[in-house]
Amino acid sequence: MAAEAVDGTEPRGRVAELGPGEPALLLAPRLAQFAAVARLEHVTRAAALLGVPQPTLSRAVARLEEELGVDLLARQGRTVRLTRAGRLLLASVERALAEVERGAEAARAEADPAAGRVAFGFLHTMGPDAVPALLRGFRAEHPQVRFQLVQDYGAAMLERLRAGELDLCLVSPLPDDPAFTGRPLDEQRLHLVVPADHRLAGRRRIRLAEVAEEPFVGLEQGYGLRVISDDFCAQAGFVPRLAFEGEEAETLRGLVAAGLGVALLPPALVPRPGVVELEVTAPRARRAIGLAWAAGRPLTPPVAAFRDFVLSRRGRLLEHD
């Protein structure tokens, strides 16, 4: 229903005909043009500044007044003066334009090749050594690039990648999903971790089938390492009996040291008292580590540079392993 004017006359504007959210979208270009005229108090000078014909600018401001249903400018020959309504509108427009400029500057900074930002996700087991080495090597050539670092399990990182919250992530296994592009980087051995007083602790190598009857401690469902560990056990002919589940590899090592089970885990960077790590010879217990990003989504220059740097480390990501 059209709004009624307080004095009983027909309302001047047409805002009531617009749907929710439409007025601001439709008025935005004219609001910027109005602000230019209001600042200079001269239509011809504002038109020259904006690079548009003076009649076009005059019509745009008149159209804005028509759509708002109020006079914004009082014309005095070649100059104009703001009405009270015009001053109120200009104050809001100036704030909005300043906010837009801040957003534009943030967007430019995000993509700055020299000092932009990279949102990088990685597995918890990559955090202590592999990721710091990557960042140290990259920052040697790009010292101003900023990083937002996220540690999480694979499935959660892929969802954040899908949502645009992450630019790149180190995952295992690589996603089998057309929404993502993935490249393999390295393979990481998995060891069978047993308590130091375990019957097999004196061995160096083991076939996984030898611990088919042992209680296991493992990561929770949904973790990539849990999927891989369960698959290796299946290849060895058994389903692991999970005594405890956790979220951190180091927590699982602590549970093993306490005698609560055995675990398939990546090698510890620093030997942990109370446990022994055995090489698994059958099946060949290794997991692939790769880099993933959203397929078809443009990468900013700093993200593309970091992606290329990480890919250049193929085969050397886990030099400590």
DOMIVEX-645025 format. One record per residue (C-alpha): residue in three letters; x, y, z; chain; residue number from 1. Coordinates in nm, 2 decimals, padded with zeros to 4 digits. Each point is the difference from the previous one (the first is absolute). Layout:
residues N
+------+--------+--------+--------+-----+-----+
! type !     px !     py !     pz ! mol ! seq !
+------+--------+--------+--------+-----+-----+
!  Ala !      X !      Y !      Z !   A ! NUM !
...
+------+--------+--------+--------+-----+-----+
END
This chain:
residues 321
+------+--------+--------+--------+-----+-----+
! type !     px !     py !     pz ! mol ! seq !
+------+--------+--------+--------+-----+-----+
!  Met !  00.00 !  00.00 !  00.00 !   A !   1 !
!  Ala !  00.13 !  00.35 ! -00.09 !   A !   2 !
!  Ala !  00.09 !  00.22 !  00.30 !   A !   3 !
!  Glu ! -00.22 !  00.30 !  00.07 !   A !   4 !
!  Ala !  00.15 !  00.35 !  00.04 !   A !   5 !
!  Val ! -00.06 !  00.17 !  00.33 !   A !   6 !
!  Asp ! -00.15 !  00.30 ! -00.17 !   A !   7 !
!  Gly ! -00.25 ! -00.21 ! -00.20 !   A !   8 !
!  Thr !  00.18 !  00.05 ! -00.33 !   A !   9 !
!  Glu !  00.13 ! -00.28 ! -00.23 !   A !  10 !
!  Pro !  00.34 ! -00.12 !  00.12 !   A !  11 !
!  Arg !  00.28 !  00.09 ! -00.24 !   A !  12 !
!  Gly !  00.23 ! -00.30 !  00.03 !   A !  13 !
!  Arg ! -00.04 ! -00.36 ! -00.13 !   A !  14 !
!  Val !  00.20 ! -00.18 !  00.27 !   A !  15 !
!  Ala ! -00.32 ! -00.18 !  00.11 !   A !  16 !
!  Glu !  00.00 ! -00.18 ! -00.33 !   A !  17 !
!  Leu !  00.34 ! -00.15 !  00.05 !   A !  18 !
!  Gly !  00.05 ! -00.34 !  00.17 !   A !  19 !
!  Pro !  00.20 ! -00.07 !  00.32 !   A !  20 !
!  Gly !  00.37 !  00.09 ! -00.05 !   A !  21 !
!  Glu ! -00.06 !  00.15 ! -00.34 !   A !  22 !
!  Pro !  00.01 !  00.38 !  00.08 !   A !  23 !
!  Ala !  00.36 !  00.01 !  00.12 !   A !  24 !
!  Leu !  00.12 ! -00.21 ! -00.30 !   A !  25 !
!  Leu ! -00.18 !  00.22 ! -00.25 !   A !  26 !
!  Leu !  00.10 !  00.33 !  00.17 !   A !  27 !
!  Ala !  00.36 ! -00.08 !  00.06 !   A !  28 !
!  Pro !  00.15 !  00.15 ! -00.32 !   A !  29 !
!  Arg ! -00.22 !  00.31 !  00.03 !   A !  30 !
!  Leu !  00.10 !  00.04 !  00.37 !   A !  31 !
!  Ala !  00.37 !  00.02 ! -00.10 !   A !  32 !
!  Gln ! -00.09 !  00.26 ! -00.27 !   A !  33 !
!  Phe ! -00.21 !  00.20 !  00.25 !   A !  34 !
!  Ala !  00.30 !  00.00 !  00.24 !   A !  35 !
!  Ala !  00.23 !  00.15 ! -00.26 !   A !  36 !
!  Val ! -00.25 !  00.28 ! -00.08 !   A !  37 !
!  Ala ! -00.06 !  00.06 !  00.37 !   A !  38 !
!  Arg !  00.37 !  00.03 !  00.08 !   A !  39 !
!  Leu !  00.07 !  00.25 ! -00.28 !   A !  40 !
!  Glu ! -00.34 !  00.17 !  00.01 !   A !  41 !
!  His !  00.03 !  00.03 ! -00.38 !   A !  42 !
!  Val ! -00.15 ! -00.24 ! -00.25 !   A !  43 !
!  Thr !  00.23 !  00.09 ! -00.29 !   A !  44 !
!  Arg !  00.32 ! -00.05 !  00.21 !   A !  45 !
!  Ala ! -00.13 ! -00.32 !  00.14 !   A !  46 !
!  Ala ! -00.08 ! -00.13 ! -00.35 !   A !  47 !
!  Ala !  00.36 !  00.08 ! -00.11 !   A !  48 !
!  Leu !  00.14 ! -00.17 !  00.31 !   A !  49 !
!  Leu ! -00.21 ! -00.32 ! -00.07 !   A !  50 !
!  Gly !  00.06 !  00.01 ! -00.37 !   A !  51 !
!  Val ! -00.37 !  00.01 ! -00.10 !   A !  52 !
!  Pro ! -00.20 !  00.25 ! -00.20 !   A !  53 !
!  Gln ! -00.15 !  00.27 !  00.22 !   A !  54 !
!  Pro ! -00.36 ! -00.07 ! -00.12 !   A !  55 !
!  Thr !  00.05 ! -00.37 !  00.09 !   A !  56 !
!  Leu !  00.11 !  00.09 !  00.35 !   A !  57 !
!  Ser ! -00.29 !  00.25 !  00.05 !   A !  58 !
!  Arg ! -00.25 ! -00.27 ! -00.11 !   A !  59 !
!  Ala !  00.16 ! -00.25 !  00.24 !   A !  60 !
!  Val ! -00.04 !  00.23 !  00.30 !   A !  61 !
!  Ala ! -00.35 !  00.09 ! -00.10 !   A !  62 !
!  Arg ! -00.09 ! -00.37 ! -00.03 !   A !  63 !
!  Leu !  00.14 ! -00.06 !  00.34 !   A !  64 !
!  Glu ! -00.22 !  00.28 !  00.14 !   A !  65 !
!  Glu ! -00.30 ! -00.15 ! -00.17 !   A !  66 !
!  Glu !  00.07 ! -00.34 !  00.13 !   A !  67 !
!  Leu !  00.05 !  00.12 !  00.36 !   A !  68 !
!  Gly ! -00.29 !  00.24 ! -00.02 !   A !  69 !
!  Val !  00.19 !  00.30 !  00.14 !   A !  70 !
!  Asp !  00.20 !  00.30 ! -00.13 !   A !  71 !
!  Leu !  00.37 ! -00.05 !  00.07 !   A !  72 !
!  Leu !  00.14 !  00.31 ! -00.17 !   A !  73 !
!  Ala ! -00.11 !  00.36 ! -00.03 !   A !  74 !
!  Arg !  00.10 !  00.13 ! -00.34 !   A !  75 !
!  Gln !  00.15 !  00.35 ! -00.01 !   A !  76 !
!  Gly !  00.11 !  00.06 ! -00.36 !   A !  77 !
!  Arg !  00.31 ! -00.21 ! -00.07 !   A !  78 !
!  Thr !  00.05 ! -00.08 !  00.36 !   A !  79 !
!  Val ! -00.20 ! -00.21 !  00.24 !   A !  80 !
!  Arg ! -00.06 ! -00.01 !  00.37 !   A !  81 !
!  Leu ! -00.09 ! -00.30 !  00.22 !   A !  82 !
!  Thr ! -00.34 ! -00.01 !  00.15 !   A !  83 !
!  Arg ! -00.04 ! -00.13 !  00.35 !   A !  84 !
!  Ala ! -00.10 ! -00.34 ! -00.15 !   A !  85 !
!  Gly !  00.31 !  00.02 ! -00.22 !   A !  86 !
!  Arg !  00.23 !  00.06 !  00.29 !   A !  87 !
!  Leu ! -00.14 ! -00.30 !  00.18 !   A !  88 !
!  Leu !  00.04 ! -00.23 ! -00.30 !   A !  89 !
!  Leu !  00.35 !  00.13 ! -00.08 !   A !  90 !
!  Ala !  00.12 ! -00.09 !  00.35 !   A !  91 !
!  Ser ! -00.12 ! -00.36 ! -00.04 !   A !  92 !
!  Val !  00.13 ! -00.02 ! -00.36 !   A !  93 !
!  Glu !  00.34 !  00.12 !  00.11 !   A !  94 !
!  Arg !  00.02 ! -00.27 !  00.27 !   A !  95 !
!  Ala ! -00.11 ! -00.27 ! -00.24 !   A !  96 !
!  Leu !  00.25 !  00.11 ! -00.27 !   A !  97 !
!  Ala !  00.28 !  00.00 !  00.27 !   A !  98 !
!  Glu ! -00.10 ! -00.35 !  00.10 !   A !  99 !
!  Val !  00.00 ! -00.11 ! -00.37 !   A ! 100 !
!  Glu !  00.35 !  00.15 ! -00.04 !   A ! 101 !
!  Arg !  00.12 ! -00.19 !  00.31 !   A ! 102 !
!  Gly ! -00.14 ! -00.32 ! -00.15 !   A ! 103 !
!  Ala !  00.17 !  00.07 ! -00.33 !   A ! 104 !
!  Glu !  00.33 !  00.07 !  00.17 !   A ! 105 !
!  Ala ! -00.03 ! -00.32 !  00.19 !   A ! 106 !
!  Ala ! -00.07 ! -00.19 ! -00.32 !   A ! 107 !
!  Arg !  00.30 !  00.15 ! -00.17 !   A ! 108 !
!  Ala !  00.22 ! -00.08 !  00.30 !   A ! 109 !
!  Glu ! -00.12 ! -00.36 !  00.00 !   A ! 110 !
!  Ala !  00.12 ! -00.04 ! -00.36 !   A ! 111 !
!  Asp !  00.32 !  00.20 !  00.03 !   A ! 112 !
!  Pro !  00.27 ! -00.23 ! -00.14 !   A ! 113 !
!  Ala !  00.26 !  00.14 !  00.25 !   A ! 114 !
!  Ala ! -00.21 !  00.03 !  00.31 !   A ! 115 !
!  Gly ! -00.33 ! -00.19 ! -00.05 !   A ! 116 !
!  Arg ! -00.15 ! -00.27 !  00.22 !   A ! 117 !
!  Val ! -00.01 ! -00.38 ! -00.03 !   A ! 118 !
!  Ala ! -00.25 ! -00.21 !  00.19 !   A ! 119 !
!  Phe !  00.18 ! -00.33 !  00.04 !   A ! 120 !
!  Gly ! -00.13 ! -00.32 !  00.17 !   A ! 121 !
!  Phe !  00.20 ! -00.30 !  00.09 !   A ! 122 !
!  Leu ! -00.02 ! -00.33 !  00.20 !   A ! 123 !
!  His !  00.09 !  00.00 !  00.36 !   A ! 124 !
!  Thr !  00.29 ! -00.24 ! -00.07 !   A ! 125 !
!  Met !  00.14 !  00.25 ! -00.25 !   A ! 126 !
!  Gly !  00.02 !  00.28 !  00.25 !   A ! 127 !
!  Pro !  00.31 ! -00.06 !  00.20 !   A ! 128 !
!  Asp !  00.25 ! -00.03 ! -00.28 !   A ! 129 !
!  Ala ! -00.12 !  00.00 ! -00.36 !   A ! 130 !
!  Val ! -00.21 !  00.31 !  00.00 !   A ! 131 !
!  Pro !  00.25 !  00.22 !  00.19 !   A ! 132 !
!  Ala !  00.27 ! -00.11 ! -00.26 !   A ! 133 !
!  Leu ! -00.23 !  00.10 ! -00.29 !   A ! 134 !
!  Leu ! -00.08 !  00.34 !  00.15 !   A ! 135 !
!  Arg !  00.36 !  00.07 !  00.08 !   A ! 136 !
!  Gly !  00.10 ! -00.08 ! -00.36 !   A ! 137 !
!  Phe ! -00.28 !  00.20 ! -00.16 !   A ! 138 !
!  Arg !  00.04 !  00.31 !  00.23 !   A ! 139 !
!  Ala !  00.37 !  00.01 ! -00.09 !   A ! 140 !
!  Glu ! -00.11 !  00.12 ! -00.35 !   A ! 141 !
!  His ! -00.34 !  00.16 !  00.10 !   A ! 142 !
!  Pro !  00.06 !  00.15 !  00.34 !   A ! 143 !
!  Gln ! -00.31 !  00.22 !  00.00 !   A ! 144 !
!  Val ! -00.26 ! -00.26 ! -00.08 !   A ! 145 !
!  Arg ! -00.23 ! -00.07 !  00.29 !   A ! 146 !
!  Phe ! -00.14 ! -00.34 !  00.10 !   A ! 147 !
!  Gln ! -00.31 ! -00.12 !  00.17 !   A ! 148 !
!  Leu !  00.08 ! -00.35 !  00.12 !   A ! 149 !
!  Val ! -00.27 ! -00.26 !  00.08 !   A ! 150 !
!  Gln !  00.08 ! -00.34 !  00.15 !   A ! 151 !
!  Asp ! -00.29 ! -00.26 ! -00.04 !   A ! 152 !
!  Tyr ! -00.08 ! -00.34 ! -00.13 !   A ! 153 !
!  Gly ! -00.04 ! -00.06 ! -00.37 !   A ! 154 !
!  Ala ! -00.38 !  00.00 ! -00.05 !   A ! 155 !
!  Ala ! -00.04 !  00.32 !  00.21 !   A ! 156 !
!  Met !  00.27 !  00.18 ! -00.20 !   A ! 157 !
!  Leu ! -00.16 ! -00.10 ! -00.33 !   A ! 158 !
!  Glu ! -00.33 !  00.14 !  00.11 !   A ! 159 !
!  Arg !  00.17 !  00.33 !  00.09 !   A ! 160 !
!  Leu !  00.18 ! -00.01 ! -00.34 !   A ! 161 !
!  Arg ! -00.34 ! -00.05 ! -00.17 !   A ! 162 !
!  Ala ! -00.15 !  00.29 !  00.20 !   A ! 163 !
!  Gly !  00.29 !  00.23 ! -00.10 !   A ! 164 !
!  Glu !  00.14 !  00.03 !  00.35 !   A ! 165 !
!  Leu !  00.32 ! -00.17 ! -00.11 !   A ! 166 !
!  Asp !  00.21 !  00.05 ! -00.31 !   A ! 167 !
!  Leu !  00.22 ! -00.31 !  00.02 !   A ! 168 !
!  Cys !  00.03 ! -00.30 !  00.23 !   A ! 169 !
!  Leu !  00.23 ! -00.29 !  00.06 !   A ! 170 !
!  Val ! -00.21 ! -00.31 !  00.02 !   A ! 171 !
!  Ser !  00.02 ! -00.38 !  00.01 !   A ! 172 !
!  Pro ! -00.15 ! -00.17 ! -00.20 !   A ! 173 !
!  Leu ! -00.05 !  00.24 ! -00.29 !   A ! 174 !
!  Pro ! -00.37 !  00.07 ! -00.06 !   A ! 175 !
!  Asp ! -00.18 ! -00.20 ! -00.27 !   A ! 176 !
!  Asp ! -00.24 !  00.28 ! -00.08 !   A ! 177 !
!  Pro ! -00.03 !  00.22 ! -00.31 !   A ! 178 !
!  Ala ! -00.05 !  00.30 !  00.22 !   A ! 179 !
!  Phe !  00.37 ! -00.02 !  00.09 !   A ! 180 !
!  Thr !  00.33 ! -00.01 ! -00.18 !   A ! 181 !
!  Gly !  00.27 ! -00.20 !  00.17 !   A ! 182 !
!  Arg !  00.37 ! -00.08 ! -00.06 !   A ! 183 !
!  Pro !  00.20 ! -00.26 !  00.18 !   A ! 184 !
!  Leu !  00.31 !  00.12 !  00.19 !   A ! 185 !
!  Asp !  00.15 ! -00.28 !  00.20 !   A ! 186 !
!  Glu ! -00.05 ! -00.33 !  00.17 !   A ! 187 !
!  Gln !  00.02 ! -00.04 !  00.38 !   A ! 188 !
!  Arg !  00.08 ! -00.32 !  00.17 !   A ! 189 !
!  Leu ! -00.23 ! -00.13 !  00.27 !   A ! 190 !
!  His !  00.15 ! -00.18 !  00.30 !   A ! 191 !
!  Leu ! -00.16 ! -00.25 !  00.24 !   A ! 192 !
!  Val !  00.04 !  00.17 !  00.34 !   A ! 193 !
!  Val !  00.01 ! -00.25 !  00.29 !   A ! 194 !
!  Pro !  00.07 !  00.04 !  00.37 !   A ! 195 !
!  Ala !  00.37 ! -00.03 !  00.10 !   A ! 196 !
!  Asp ! -00.08 ! -00.31 !  00.20 !   A ! 197 !
!  His ! -00.21 ! -00.16 ! -00.28 !   A ! 198 !
!  Arg !  00.09 ! -00.36 ! -00.11 !   A ! 199 !
!  Leu !  00.09 !  00.14 ! -00.34 !   A ! 200 !
!  Ala !  00.21 !  00.30 !  00.12 !   A ! 201 !
!  Gly !  00.33 ! -00.17 ! -00.08 !   A ! 202 !
!  Arg ! -00.09 ! -00.03 ! -00.37 !   A ! 203 !
!  Arg !  00.09 !  00.25 ! -00.27 !   A ! 204 !
!  Arg ! -00.25 ! -00.11 ! -00.26 !   A ! 205 !
!  Ile ! -00.34 ! -00.16 !  00.02 !   A ! 206 !
!  Arg ! -00.28 ! -00.13 ! -00.22 !   A ! 207 !
!  Leu ! -00.33 !  00.17 !  00.10 !   A ! 208 !
!  Ala ! -00.18 ! -00.33 !  00.02 !   A ! 209 !
!  Glu !  00.21 ! -00.09 !  00.31 !   A ! 210 !
!  Val ! -00.20 !  00.25 !  00.21 !   A ! 211 !
!  Ala ! -00.34 ! -00.09 ! -00.13 !   A ! 212 !
!  Glu ! -00.11 ! -00.10 !  00.36 !   A ! 213 !
!  Glu !  00.15 !  00.31 !  00.16 !   A ! 214 !
!  Pro ! -00.21 !  00.29 !  00.12 !   A ! 215 !
!  Phe !  00.06 !  00.31 ! -00.21 !   A ! 216 !
!  Val ! -00.02 !  00.37 !  00.08 !   A ! 217 !
!  Gly ! -00.08 !  00.22 ! -00.30 !   A ! 218 !
!  Leu ! -00.13 !  00.33 ! -00.12 !   A ! 219 !
!  Glu ! -00.37 !  00.06 ! -00.01 !   A ! 220 !
!  Gln ! -00.22 ! -00.08 ! -00.30 !   A ! 221 !
!  Gly !  00.03 !  00.27 ! -00.27 !   A ! 222 !
!  Tyr !  00.37 !  00.04 !  00.03 !   A ! 223 !
!  Gly !  00.19 ! -00.09 ! -00.31 !   A ! 224 !
!  Leu !  00.26 ! -00.19 !  00.20 !   A ! 225 !
!  Arg ! -00.27 ! -00.21 !  00.16 !   A ! 226 !
!  Val ! -00.14 ! -00.10 ! -00.35 !   A ! 227 !
!  Ile !  00.35 ! -00.09 ! -00.12 !   A ! 228 !
!  Ser !  00.08 ! -00.20 !  00.32 !   A ! 229 !
!  Asp ! -00.32 ! -00.20 ! -00.02 !   A ! 230 !
!  Asp !  00.07 ! -00.07 ! -00.37 !   A ! 231 !
!  Phe !  00.35 ! -00.14 !  00.08 !   A ! 232 !
!  Cys ! -00.15 ! -00.22 !  00.27 !   A ! 233 !
!  Ala ! -00.26 ! -00.12 ! -00.25 !   A ! 234 !
!  Gln !  00.29 ! -00.09 ! -00.24 !   A ! 235 !
!  Ala !  00.16 ! -00.19 !  00.28 !   A ! 236 !
!  Gly ! -00.32 ! -00.20 !  00.05 !   A ! 237 !
!  Phe ! -00.16 !  00.14 !  00.31 !   A ! 238 !
!  Val ! -00.21 !  00.28 !  00.14 !   A ! 239 !
!  Pro !  00.18 !  00.19 !  00.28 !   A ! 240 !
!  Arg ! -00.16 ! -00.02 !  00.34 !   A ! 241 !
!  Leu !  00.00 !  00.37 !  00.12 !   A ! 242 !
!  Ala !  00.05 !  00.04 !  00.37 !   A ! 243 !
!  Phe !  00.03 !  00.38 ! -00.01 !   A ! 244 !
!  Glu ! -00.05 !  00.28 ! -00.26 !   A ! 245 !
!  Gly !  00.16 !  00.34 !  00.00 !   A ! 246 !
!  Glu !  00.07 !  00.31 ! -00.21 !   A ! 247 !
!  Glu !  00.38 !  00.04 !  00.03 !   A ! 248 !
!  Ala !  00.28 ! -00.23 ! -00.10 !   A ! 249 !
!  Glu !  00.20 !  00.09 !  00.31 !   A ! 250 !
!  Thr ! -00.29 ! -00.08 !  00.22 !   A ! 251 !
!  Leu ! -00.02 ! -00.34 ! -00.15 !   A ! 252 !
!  Arg !  00.37 ! -00.05 !  00.07 !   A ! 253 !
!  Gly ! -00.07 !  00.08 !  00.36 !   A ! 254 !
!  Leu ! -00.27 ! -00.26 !  00.01 !   A ! 255 !
!  Val !  00.23 ! -00.26 ! -00.16 !   A ! 256 !
!  Ala !  00.27 !  00.08 !  00.26 !   A ! 257 !
!  Ala ! -00.26 ! -00.06 !  00.27 !   A ! 258 !
!  Gly ! -00.06 ! -00.35 ! -00.13 !   A ! 259 !
!  Leu ! -00.35 !  00.06 ! -00.13 !   A ! 260 !
!  Gly !  00.07 ! -00.13 ! -00.35 !   A ! 261 !
!  Val !  00.21 !  00.03 ! -00.32 !   A ! 262 !
!  Ala ! -00.04 !  00.26 ! -00.28 !   A ! 263 !
!  Leu !  00.09 !  00.06 ! -00.36 !   A ! 264 !
!  Leu !  00.15 !  00.35 ! -00.01 !   A ! 265 !
!  Pro !  00.25 !  00.22 ! -00.19 !   A ! 266 !
!  Pro !  00.35 ! -00.01 !  00.14 !   A ! 267 !
!  Ala !  00.06 !  00.22 !  00.31 !   A ! 268 !
!  Leu !  00.23 !  00.29 ! -00.06 !   A ! 269 !
!  Val !  00.15 ! -00.04 !  00.35 !   A ! 270 !
!  Pro !  00.02 ! -00.35 !  00.16 !   A ! 271 !
!  Arg ! -00.26 ! -00.04 !  00.27 !   A ! 272 !
!  Pro !  00.08 ! -00.19 !  00.32 !   A ! 273 !
!  Gly ! -00.22 ! -00.30 !  00.06 !   A ! 274 !
!  Val ! -00.06 ! -00.10 ! -00.37 !   A ! 275 !
!  Val !  00.18 ! -00.18 ! -00.28 !   A ! 276 !
!  Glu ! -00.07 !  00.06 ! -00.37 !   A ! 277 !
!  Leu !  00.01 ! -00.30 ! -00.23 !   A ! 278 !
!  Glu !  00.03 !  00.01 ! -00.38 !   A ! 279 !
!  Val ! -00.30 ! -00.17 ! -00.16 !   A ! 280 !
!  Thr !  00.10 ! -00.22 ! -00.29 !   A ! 281 !
!  Ala ! -00.33 ! -00.16 ! -00.10 !   A ! 282 !
!  Pro ! -00.20 !  00.18 ! -00.12 !   A ! 283 !
!  Arg !  00.23 !  00.29 ! -00.11 !   A ! 284 !
!  Ala ! -00.13 !  00.25 !  00.25 !   A ! 285 !
!  Arg !  00.04 !  00.34 ! -00.16 !   A ! 286 !
!  Arg ! -00.24 !  00.29 ! -00.05 !   A ! 287 !
!  Ala !  00.00 !  00.25 ! -00.28 !   A ! 288 !
!  Ile !  00.02 !  00.37 !  00.10 !   A ! 289 !
!  Gly ! -00.12 !  00.25 ! -00.26 !   A ! 290 !
!  Leu ! -00.10 !  00.36 ! -00.06 !   A ! 291 !
!  Ala ! -00.37 !  00.08 ! -00.08 !   A ! 292 !
!  Trp ! -00.18 !  00.32 ! -00.11 !   A ! 293 !
!  Ala ! -00.34 !  00.08 ! -00.14 !   A ! 294 !
!  Ala ! -00.04 ! -00.09 ! -00.36 !   A ! 295 !
!  Gly ! -00.09 !  00.29 ! -00.23 !   A ! 296 !
!  Arg !  00.05 !  00.27 !  00.27 !   A ! 297 !
!  Pro !  00.25 !  00.27 ! -00.10 !   A ! 298 !
!  Leu !  00.30 !  00.02 !  00.23 !   A ! 299 !
!  Thr !  00.14 !  00.33 !  00.10 !   A ! 300 !
!  Pro !  00.36 !  00.07 ! -00.08 !   A ! 301 !
!  Pro !  00.14 ! -00.08 !  00.35 !   A ! 302 !
!  Val ! -00.21 ! -00.32 !  00.01 !   A ! 303 !
!  Ala !  00.12 ! -00.11 ! -00.34 !   A ! 304 !
!  Ala !  00.36 !  00.07 !  00.09 !   A ! 305 !
!  Phe ! -00.03 ! -00.20 !  00.32 !   A ! 306 !
!  Arg ! -00.17 ! -00.29 ! -00.18 !   A ! 307 !
!  Asp !  00.28 ! -00.01 ! -00.26 !   A ! 308 !
!  Phe !  00.26 !  00.01 !  00.28 !   A ! 309 !
!  Val ! -00.16 ! -00.29 !  00.18 !   A ! 310 !
!  Leu ! -00.03 ! -00.21 ! -00.32 !   A ! 311 !
!  Ser !  00.37 !  00.07 ! -00.06 !   A ! 312 !
!  Arg !  00.07 ! -00.19 !  00.32 !   A ! 313 !
!  Arg ! -00.15 ! -00.32 ! -00.14 !   A ! 314 !
!  Gly !  00.19 ! -00.30 !  00.14 !   A ! 315 !
!  Arg !  00.17 !  00.22 !  00.26 !   A ! 316 !
!  Leu ! -00.29 !  00.10 !  00.22 !   A ! 317 !
!  Leu !  00.09 ! -00.26 !  00.26 !   A ! 318 !
!  Glu !  00.37 !  00.00 ! -00.01 !   A ! 319 !
!  His !  00.01 ! -00.09 !  00.37 !   A ! 320 !
!  Asp ! -00.20 ! -00.32 ! -00.06 !   A ! 321 !
+------+--------+--------+--------+-----+-----+
END
